[in-house]
């Protein structure tokens, strides 16, 4: 699984993790998603199917429902 989330120490950076291990970071969510998609393509070539989870989208959706 590939996850995208905010860096805990630098709030303007996003971490891209592959099964919990940081593989890269990016300054924007869009850039982080592009990196994640490339990683997904590489894994697909190896015969692996991986899911991209954007934790920021999940957090925003869960907090907007309560308003």
C-alpha positions as CSV (number, residue, x, y, z in Angstrom):
1,X,0.0,0.0,0.0
2,X,1.2,3.5,-0.8
3,X,0.1,6.2,1.6
4,X,0.3,10.0,1.2
5,X,0.2,12.2,4.3
6,X,1.5,15.4,5.8
7,X,5.0,15.3,7.3
8,X,4.7,15.6,11.0
9,X,7.8,17.9,11.3
10,X,7.3,20.0,8.2
11,X,3.6,20.7,7.7
12,X,4.1,22.1,4.1
13,X,5.6,18.7,2.9
14,X,3.9,15.5,2.1
15,X,5.4,12.1,2.7
16,X,5.0,9.2,0.3
17,X,5.2,5.8,2.1
18,X,5.4,2.3,0.7
19,X,4.2,-0.2,3.3
20,X,5.1,2.3,6.0
21,X,8.6,3.2,4.8
22,X,9.2,6.7,3.5
23,X,10.3,6.6,-0.1
24,X,9.9,10.2,-1.1
25,X,8.3,13.5,-0.2
26,X,6.8,16.4,-2.1
27,X,5.7,20.0,-1.6
28,X,2.2,19.6,-2.9
29,X,-0.5,16.9,-2.8
30,X,-0.6,16.8,-6.6
31,X,3.1,16.2,-6.8
32,X,2.9,13.5,-4.1
33,X,0.1,11.8,-6.1
34,X,2.2,11.8,-9.3
35,X,5.1,10.2,-7.4
36,X,2.7,7.6,-5.9
37,X,1.3,6.8,-9.4
38,X,4.8,6.3,-10.8
39,X,5.6,4.0,-7.9
40,X,2.4,2.1,-8.5
41,X,3.3,1.7,-12.2
42,X,6.7,0.3,-11.2
43,X,5.1,-2.2,-8.8
44,X,2.5,-3.2,-11.5
45,X,5.4,-4.1,-13.9
46,X,6.7,-6.4,-11.2
47,X,3.2,-8.0,-11.0
48,X,2.2,-6.4,-7.7
49,X,-1.1,-4.6,-7.2
50,X,-0.9,-1.7,-4.8
51,X,-3.5,0.8,-3.5
52,X,-2.8,4.5,-3.1
53,X,-4.3,6.0,0.1
54,X,-4.3,9.8,0.5
55,X,-4.7,10.2,4.3
56,X,-5.2,14.0,3.9
57,X,-8.4,13.4,1.8
58,X,-9.7,11.0,4.3
59,X,-9.0,13.4,7.2
60,X,-10.7,16.3,5.4
61,X,-13.8,14.3,4.5
62,X,-14.2,12.9,8.0
63,X,-13.9,16.4,9.6
64,X,-16.2,18.1,7.0
65,X,-19.0,15.7,7.8
66,X,-19.2,16.8,11.4
67,X,-19.9,20.4,10.4
